[in-house]
Amino acid sequence: MILETQELVSCEDFLRGCRKIKSFMIDKEFYSPTLSSYALNITECENIEV
């Protein structure tokens, strides 16, 4: 499968968003430990983002 430029940019945006959501949720662990624990299952793919 070959991705177009815009599709690659969309993938990069999605991965960056996932990383930011994970960071945000972990920072809010005090307020919602259960919800924050779900963030631990989000895999960061910074090497693919670039």
N, CA and C atoms as an extended XYZ file, in Angstrom:
150
Properties=species:S:1:pos:R:3:atomname:S:1:resname:S:1:resid:I:1 pbc="F F F"
N         0.844       -1.165        0.000 N   MET     1
C         0.000        0.000        0.000 CA  MET     1
C         0.899        1.241        0.000 C   MET     1
N         0.612        2.175       -0.821 N   ILE     2
C         1.366        3.418       -0.904 CA  ILE     2
C         0.476        4.551       -0.408 C   ILE     2
N         1.018        5.346        0.528 N   LEU     3
C         0.253        6.452        1.091 CA  LEU     3
C         0.611        7.754        0.389 C   LEU     3
N        -0.390        8.566        0.205 N   GLU     4
C        -0.181        9.899       -0.349 CA  GLU     4
C         0.392       10.797        0.759 C   GLU     4
N         0.930       11.924        0.360 N   THR     5
C         1.535       12.856        1.314 CA  THR     5
C         0.555       13.253        2.403 C   THR     5
N        -0.660       13.609        2.041 N   GLN     6
C        -1.647       14.036        3.032 CA  GLN     6
C        -2.008       12.898        3.987 C   GLN     6
N        -2.015       11.677        3.506 N   GLU     7
C        -2.297       10.536        4.371 CA  GLU     7
C        -1.184       10.342        5.396 C   GLU     7
N         0.059       10.542        4.991 N   LEU     8
C         1.178       10.443        5.920 CA  LEU     8
C         1.110       11.543        6.968 C   LEU     8
N         0.758       12.742        6.547 N   VAL     9
C         0.623       13.859        7.484 CA  VAL     9
C        -0.508       13.564        8.479 C   VAL     9
N        -1.581       12.985        8.010 N   SER    10
C        -2.695       12.628        8.892 CA  SER    10
C        -2.269       11.583        9.920 C   SER    10
N        -1.484       10.616        9.498 N   CYS    11
C        -0.963        9.600       10.429 CA  CYS    11
C        -0.071       10.251       11.478 C   CYS    11
N         0.787       11.165       11.036 N   GLU    12
C         1.672       11.870       11.959 CA  GLU    12
C         0.854       12.666       12.979 C   GLU    12
N        -0.163       13.358       12.513 N   ASP    13
C        -1.021       14.138       13.408 CA  ASP    13
C        -1.720       13.244       14.422 C   ASP    13
N        -2.205       12.103       13.964 N   PHE    14
C        -2.887       11.160       14.855 CA  PHE    14
C        -1.942       10.651       15.936 C   PHE    14
N        -0.738       10.248       15.542 N   LEU    15
C         0.231        9.728       16.507 CA  LEU    15
C         0.648       10.801       17.510 C   LEU    15
N         0.842       12.015       17.047 N   ARG    16
C         1.191       13.118       17.941 CA  ARG    16
C         0.036       13.365       18.925 C   ARG    16
N        -1.183       13.332       18.431 N   GLY    17
C        -2.349       13.513       19.284 CA  GLY    17
C        -2.450       12.440       20.357 C   GLY    17
N        -2.186       11.202       19.976 N   CYS    18
C        -2.210       10.100       20.948 CA  CYS    18
C        -1.174       10.316       22.041 C   CYS    18
N         0.011       10.757       21.650 N   ARG    19
C         1.078       11.002       22.624 CA  ARG    19
C         0.676       12.127       23.577 C   ARG    19
N         0.070       13.176       23.052 N   LYS    20
C        -0.350       14.297       23.893 CA  LYS    20
C        -1.489       13.897       24.834 C   LYS    20
N        -2.419       13.102       24.344 N   ILE    21
C        -3.516       12.617       25.185 CA  ILE    21
C        -2.968       11.762       26.317 C   ILE    21
N        -2.009       10.899       25.992 N   LYS    22
C        -1.403       10.047       27.015 CA  LYS    22
C        -0.752       10.901       28.099 C   LYS    22
N         0.016       11.874       27.704 N   SER    23
C         0.688       12.753       28.654 CA  SER    23
C        -0.332       13.500       29.523 C   SER    23
N        -1.366       14.014       28.899 N   PHE    24
C        -2.408       14.742       29.624 CA  PHE    24
C        -3.097       13.841       30.639 C   PHE    24
N        -3.458       12.637       30.226 N   MET    25
C        -4.184       11.730       31.107 CA  MET    25
C        -3.320       11.278       32.282 C   MET    25
N        -2.043       11.059       32.040 N   ILE    26
C        -1.152       10.642       33.127 CA  ILE    26
C        -0.973       11.786       34.126 C   ILE    26
N        -0.911       13.020       33.624 N   ASP    27
C        -0.790       14.176       34.511 CA  ASP    27
C        -2.022       14.362       35.395 C   ASP    27
N        -3.155       13.868       34.977 N   LYS    28
C        -4.405       14.027       35.730 CA  LYS    28
C        -4.727       12.802       36.577 C   LYS    28
N        -3.737       11.998       36.879 N   GLU    29
C        -3.947       10.756       37.625 CA  GLU    29
C        -4.612       11.011       38.984 C   GLU    29
N        -4.264       12.117       39.626 N   PHE    30
C        -4.833       12.441       40.932 CA  PHE    30
C        -6.356       12.573       40.864 C   PHE    30
N        -6.871       13.145       39.792 N   TYR    31
C        -8.301       13.394       39.660 CA  TYR    31
C        -9.091       12.154       39.239 C   TYR    31
N        -8.464       11.330       38.412 N   SER    32
C        -9.164       10.152       37.909 CA  SER    32
C        -8.178        9.002       37.665 C   SER    32
N        -7.853        8.270       38.712 N   PRO    33
C        -6.861        7.192       38.573 CA  PRO    33
C        -7.270        6.116       37.561 C   PRO    33
N        -8.540        5.791       37.510 N   THR    34
C        -8.985        4.747       36.586 CA  THR    34
C        -8.814        5.195       35.143 C   THR    34
N        -9.274        6.384       34.843 N   LEU    35
C        -9.142        6.908       33.481 CA  LEU    35
C        -7.674        7.074       33.113 C   LEU    35
N        -6.893        7.538       34.044 N   SER    36
C        -5.463        7.733       33.807 CA  SER    36
C        -4.760        6.403       33.515 C   SER    36
N        -5.219        5.335       34.134 N   SER    37
C        -4.586        4.033       33.915 CA  SER    37
C        -4.745        3.556       32.470 C   SER    37
N        -5.800        3.995       31.798 N   TYR    38
C        -5.981        3.628       30.391 CA  TYR    38
C        -4.866        4.207       29.525 C   TYR    38
N        -4.326        5.339       29.931 N   ALA    39
C        -3.270        5.991       29.161 CA  ALA    39
C        -2.016        5.132       29.088 C   ALA    39
N        -1.826        4.269       30.058 N   LEU    40
C        -0.641        3.405       30.060 CA  LEU    40
C        -0.648        2.434       28.884 C   LEU    40
N        -1.807        2.186       28.308 N   ASN    41
C        -1.915        1.276       27.171 CA  ASN    41
C        -1.680        1.952       25.828 C   ASN    41
N        -1.509        3.268       25.828 N   ILE    42
C        -1.256        3.999       24.586 CA  ILE    42
C         0.240        3.928       24.292 C   ILE    42
N         0.583        3.368       23.161 N   THR    43
C         1.981        3.240       22.762 CA  THR    43
C         2.426        4.496       22.038 C   THR    43
N         3.543        5.039       22.470 N   GLU    44
C         4.096        6.218       21.806 CA  GLU    44
C         4.979        5.770       20.651 C   GLU    44
N         4.841        6.435       19.532 N   CYS    45
C         5.605        6.098       18.325 CA  CYS    45
C         6.325        7.339       17.795 C   CYS    45
N         7.110        7.963       18.673 N   GLU    46
C         7.776        9.213       18.286 CA  GLU    46
C         8.694        9.041       17.094 C   GLU    46
N         9.307        7.868       16.944 N   ASN    47
C        10.209        7.646       15.810 CA  ASN    47
C         9.465        7.643       14.475 C   ASN    47
N         8.170        7.371       14.484 N   ILE    48
C         7.378        7.385       13.266 CA  ILE    48
C         6.832        8.783       12.992 C   ILE    48
N         6.623        9.560       14.057 N   GLU    49
C         6.058       10.902       13.921 CA  GLU    49
C         6.911       11.818       13.074 C   GLU    49
N         8.198       11.691       13.184 N   VAL    50
C         9.099       12.654       12.524 CA  VAL    50
C         9.117       12.511       11.048 C   VAL    50
